[in-house]
């Protein structure tokens, strides 16, 4: 009886996990509206303002795939974390975070979604050399 109950409970949990909704598409600013991108990683920061670099970054971000991981806080609780701040023409900022986890790389837009990306994006946002 206990084995049957555990089997049913396990099956229900697996079904629930499989049906968890994925995040919608990653919302990104229009490249023409971005005046600069401020990158923060490891206690350091750098500003990138070149339109070519910003366009490449936006293109790489747009290729990320939605996941069903939850985003429930302003800043992800990760040890190895890079922040990407888009500064827009109107003076506002849009922020997202990039981090590795178990040999995969993720983009997190707080309260919007978590997206799987690749290691090349991670390198792009953590290379703070001028």
Secondary structure, DSSP 8 states (H G I E B T S, - for coil): -HHHHHHHHHHHHHHHHHT-----------GGGEEEEEEEETTEEEEE--HHHHHHHHHHHHT-EE-S----SSS---SSEEEEEEEETTS-EEEEEEEEETTEEEEEETTTEEEEE-HHHHHHHH----
